[in-house]
Amino acid sequence: MTIKYSKSLALATVIALTSLMMSPALAEDPVVPVTTTSVVETGTIHVLSRVINDNLGTKFPTDFMFNLKHWGTDVVGSPFIGTGNIGTTFVVTPGTYVVSSPIVDGYYGSWYNEGITNGFIDLQAGDVVTIVRIHNDAGIADVVIEQPATEDGGLLPNTATPWYNYLIVGSLITAAGALGFRKFALNSK
């Protein structure tokens, strides 16, 4: 089987291919890139550690450890050491997060931030949340009891000993007994 081409068909094919090749759309890259934006919105959580040592405590913000968890799993960078003024910053996807700090002997802690309860954060896209853990020492404050002075500047005797109290109570009982005996003796005459 032989195929015969006519000169007019061959010429029409050459013209069609030439015009396609000269077309501005084909002169550029035939693959047109499609721009897609896959925007993953995030939120920011700042965790700060504060310490109040008003009862003989000696700890610093860096003496406390923290965890930031999302659905029970630590996020990247957690656990971490507490920091004071600067804090520790996490840029994370929206969701529910829990900040926690283990108990340290001699200190009790509380969370400080409006809308945050017990370290639970409901983070929305674009939110910037700062949460502060306040560690307060639970010791007994050093109380100085001043001794009252006498008129001439000397110190009054310490009357808070048990022996002094027994002496006073004993004297009162003796006096009451003597008065009672005297009244009894007068009535029996």
ZIBEL-V865619 format. One record per pair of residues at least 6 apart in sequence whose ideal C-beta (glycine too) atoms are under 6 Angstrom apart, sorted by the first residue. I is the first residue (numbers start at 0). J is the second residue. D is the distance in Angstrom with one decimal. If there is no record, write none. Layout:
i = <I;I>
j = <J;J>
d = <D;D>
This chain:
i = <40;41;41;42;42;42;43;43;44;44;45;45;45;46;46;46;46;46;47;47;48;48;48;48;49;49;50;50;50;51;52;54;54;54;55;56;60;60;60;61;63;63;63;64;64;65;65;65;66;66;66;66;67;67;67;67;68;69;69;74;79;93;93;93;95;96;96;97;97;98;98;99;100;105;105;106;106;107;107;108;108;109;110;111;111;112;115;120;146;147;149>
j = <124;90;92;93;122;126;90;127;89;128;86;88;129;65;86;87;98;130;86;131;60;63;81;132;131;133;58;60;134;135;136;136;138;140;138;136;81;82;83;80;81;100;134;78;101;79;81;100;73;77;78;99;74;77;89;98;97;94;96;91;87;122;123;124;121;120;122;118;119;118;130;118;132;136;137;134;136;135;137;132;134;133;118;131;133;130;130;128;154;155;155>
d = <3.4;5.1;5.9;5.5;4.1;4.2;5.4;4.6;4.7;5.2;4.5;5.2;4.2;5.8;5.7;5.0;5.6;5.7;4.0;4.6;3.8;5.4;2.9;5.5;5.7;4.8;5.4;5.5;4.9;4.3;5.3;4.6;3.8;4.9;4.6;2.7;4.7;5.9;4.1;5.4;4.2;5.6;5.8;5.6;5.9;5.5;5.6;5.1;5.9;5.1;4.8;4.9;5.1;4.4;5.8;5.4;5.0;5.7;5.3;6.0;5.2;5.3;5.4;4.8;5.6;4.5;5.9;5.5;5.6;4.2;5.7;5.6;5.3;5.8;5.9;4.6;5.5;5.9;5.3;5.6;5.0;5.3;5.4;4.3;5.6;4.7;5.4;5.6;4.9;5.4;5.8>
